[in-house]
Amino acid sequence: MSLLDHTPQLTSVQAEALARDLFAIDGRATELPSERDRNFRIDSADGSYVLKVANSTELLETLEAQSMAAGLCADAAIPVQRQYRTVNGEWVAQFDGHYVRVFDYLDGTLLADVQPCSQQLRYDLGAVLGRVANALEGFDHPALHREFHWDVARTADVIAERAPSITDADRRVLVERFADRFSRDVVALLSTLPHAIIHGDANDRNVLVDAGEREQPAERFRKVSGLLDFGDAVYSVVIADAAIAAAYLTFDVEDPIGAVCDVVAAFDAQHRLTDDELAVVWNLVLARQCLSVVNAAVQTSARPDDDYLRVSEEPAWRSLARLLEINTDLARYRIRAACGREPHPNGQRIREFLAQSSPAPLLGTEWNDLRLFAVDLSVDTPLFGISEMSGTAEQGDAIMRSVVDGDADAIGLGGYGEPRLFYTSPAYASSEDPASERRTIHLGLDVWTRAGVPLHAPLAGVVHIAHDNDAPLDYGPVVVLRHTTPEGDDYFSLYGHLARETLAHVHVGQQIAQGEIFAWVGDSSVNGGWAPHAHVQVILDLLDLAHDYPGVGVPSQRNVWLGLSPDPALLLQLPEGSTPPRDRSAVQTLADRKRLLGPNLSISYDPPLRIVRGMGHTLYDDQGRSYLDAVNNVAHVGHCHPHVVRAGARQMAVLNTNTRYLHEEVLRYAERLTATLPGDLSVCFFVNSGSEANDLALRIAQAHTGRRDVIALENGYHGHTQALIDVSHYKNAGAGGSGAPEWVHTAVMPDAYRGEHRGYSRDTALAYAQDIGRCISEAEPAAFIAESMVGCGGQIVLPDGYLGDAAALVHAAGGLMIADEVQVGFGRVGPAFWGFVTQGLVPDIVSMGKPAGNGHPLAVVVTTPEIAASFANGMEYFNTFGGNPVSAAIGNAVLDVLEIEQLPQRAETVGARIVAGARELAQRHELIGDVRGLGMYIGIELVRDRQSLEPAAAEASYVIEQCKRRGVLVSTDGPLHNVLKIKPPIVWGEAEADRLIDTLDRVLSDSALGR
Ligand SMILES: Cc1ncc(COP(=O)(O)O)c(C=O)c1O
């Protein structure tokens, strides 16, 4: 007879009667799922309860012991269900041979329903279970010393008894193999580990999570609000609670070991674990998954129609198959590292041994007698463009020779722990998901020298591996020597990128004496395609990876991999200072920035990014993590475009002076630039920033009209000089601002989404233009200054023809139109090239900035000859840097790239794809209120309610943080801080547009953004 045959049989009506008669709770019963018992939620006027009717095999003592364990946890302020007494003052009542109890119904979301489970939530779960371990320490009860089919310590026995119920033979073999491994590697150790009464079932349906406030997505689903069901409490190994909880967090996550690490580390912080506990935890995670599948198989065979029984079966099988592939030792090292232990238990001892050893010189000559160069190839190295490193081997070779000063006998040293970008082959990706980490952290030391140079064994060893890894960017011929310390610790030294002759010379098992020549440096035709060098790596555990042991690791596991591969400088005893110095830490950079730079500079993202390289549409942080850039419109034609960089460098090497001498470059630029503009806009003034351009534009307009007053748009931003703060409503009406002065007239923002007049029609435009009429009636204006699309206003697209309508009124009043194209100019809006063109406006003055120099400070004011003449009133216009030949060369190069790569056309098509994708998302994600944009200047406005348009600012900032985690940099803007701002370098293609939309789709599906 199975346990299931002892399940109580009762209806909801009977459950309601039991609650009323035995516990004086009058309410409606709804059945809750359960494996062995029957549970009902009872909703009464004074709250909700859970009525549990136990399986008839349950003993009263067991239930009492469970209640005692739960009580101890409650006393320790752990969120468990409170139990209620019967009307007779008993904890347990009886019904038809079953015990009946009543508990609190705890509110919260099941952990199983939280997507994704954040790292904070994993930590919190681990911490709660660590506190359970503390609360139950010293508690014991004979009823809980039982042979129980969910006790992970009994996994091998349970599999032996129950695996025959698994109908699929392959699956059965899978768990039986695990049972063998468990018996061999785990069982003996388990008996020595700390034991106690444990909760025993923190599965993701027994853990409730605090849903928090919808208005605070960053705080939602971060904390455990309930640990349910002590029904599986048992006397077992204490560590099992962490392993059981972690087992359910490994399903479908990219890094299952990482998920386990988080739970165990937080458990350990509450309840210190021993080395042996840390050693078994990974196998216990697998054990729990095996128990899930064998127990499910038994139950499925007894009740084939019961869906609940199968709930966790399929994902558990999938996960189990995947987890069984993972190297147990690697999991153990990672778990140790996560808990702040040395990843390899012998690490320190081996390092100490190496530090006091006397190795033979690797190159046969003492280091001090060689010409040594520290070679830095980290992410921000100025030495290489990535294209050069992944170019031909000869190129690499030539570059490397130039590093060591063309000196064929010089030796380059460096690379240990260095984040590098040139591991470009698919083998260095963690998965096909572009958001997943790539391996960038170099685990060995490179010794750059000539091909053919012989290598001498630093210490005696035995050839353990001799193999040709002949894939591109791999090691080519590689030799691994095994060494043993006098204390009996084995470790390995690996030498990669060798000459083929090496493999003819050595064989596995061969003894190599200290100082003996055993290998030669290979050339680029055999060594994976690199400039000749030897990669030397110390390895504490080969992890069964043999010749495929990684020489490069992912940044998130930096400490683990560097722990398993200590610094080869120890093995080689390199002289102090012969390898490149390390940067200050990111944490230190932040602290020093706060100290050294003005405090009102803002920093994006939390934690902030330390970006050290840009290329095309990608930014790289100091660990080589890449980010798709969706916000930096300054790097208009792509970060560090080689044509632009070369043009600047070339001119910088020849001449850089001011405009008091004649020079061709600036004229060429002025001619080309003005050729893109309509009407009489043909005279340039060169400046260095958008602010300078707008400041000068105002002066010119005021000089020409002899008036002072200026009209500007609500929420507009034009720059940081005093005059521009005065006209920038976004600043003067915002924090720290003191309002607009009397000469500035602020016109209503023509916001087609949330303004008084909605939509983009001509009627809307005319309605908003009336407010310009109001401003004109206040004073005769010198000018109306307006962005052609209003950035800080929330990526506002103006209603059709609004600026043209405004111009008619302003011109009629004798004023000028200043088009601020600092954000949107230079083809971002598409082939129209300038935003004002899309508005039917021919301005009198245009100010340009940001994209003009692709990051170089180049800005321009262009006006008509007539207006320029009025400005020349006798006072010289001089600008030290404006119009210098370097800036002009860069400006010309940007125009070259725009033309050659047809980027305005691309901005139009790719931008349209983003807008269409985002509008499709809006059909599935309520949070998206509006999608607007022209070309690659796009806003996605988030609202809590599409009727009231309540802004979703906290949600927007949550979205950009989560996008960042997924490797896409988006930002927020708008007076209500609820608009996602998308204005990438316009070199994006369809793939980047699709990645952005896919990322937003995933992020918007996050439970924290749900209702
Ligand atoms: C529309 C607009 N105009 C002017 C400026 C000022 O340019 P800069 O920061 O180069 O001085 C900005 C800067 O964000 C801007 O967005």
The ligand as an SDF file (V2000), in Angstrom:
LIG
                    3D

 16 16  0  0  0  0  0  0  0  0999 V2000
   19.9490   70.0260  -26.8660 C   0  0  0  0  0  0  0  0  0  0  0  0
   21.2500   70.3830  -26.2220 C   0  0  0  0  0  0  0  0  0  0  0  0
   21.8030   71.5640  -26.4410 N   0  0  0  0  0  0  0  0  0  0  0  0
   22.9660   71.9000  -25.8790 C   0  0  0  0  0  0  0  0  0  0  0  0
   23.6340   71.0480  -25.0500 C   0  0  0  0  0  0  0  0  0  0  0  0
   24.9380   71.4710  -24.3910 C   0  0  0  0  0  0  0  0  0  0  0  0
   26.0120   70.8340  -25.0080 O   0  0  0  0  0  0  0  0  0  0  0  0
   27.3910   70.6060  -24.2110 P   0  0  0  0  0  0  0  0  0  0  0  0
   27.1420   69.6670  -23.1130 O   0  0  0  0  0  0  0  0  0  0  0  0
   28.2980   70.0930  -25.2890 O   0  0  0  0  0  0  0  0  0  0  0  0
   27.8420   71.9400  -23.7270 O   0  0  0  0  0  0  0  0  0  0  0  0
   23.0840   69.7990  -24.7900 C   0  0  0  0  0  0  0  0  0  0  0  0
   23.7930   68.8370  -23.9090 C   0  0  0  0  0  0  0  0  0  0  0  0
   23.2800   67.8570  -23.4470 O   0  0  0  0  0  0  0  0  0  0  0  0
   21.8600   69.4510  -25.3890 C   0  0  0  0  0  0  0  0  0  0  0  0
   21.2850   68.2820  -25.1560 O   0  0  0  0  0  0  0  0  0  0  0  0
  1  2  1  0
  2  3  1  0
  2 15  2  0
  3  4  2  0
  4  5  1  0
  5  6  1  0
  5 12  2  0
  6  7  1  0
  7  8  1  0
  8  9  2  0
  8 10  1  0
  8 11  1  0
 12 13  1  0
 12 15  1  0
 13 14  2  0
 15 16  1  0
M  END
$$$$
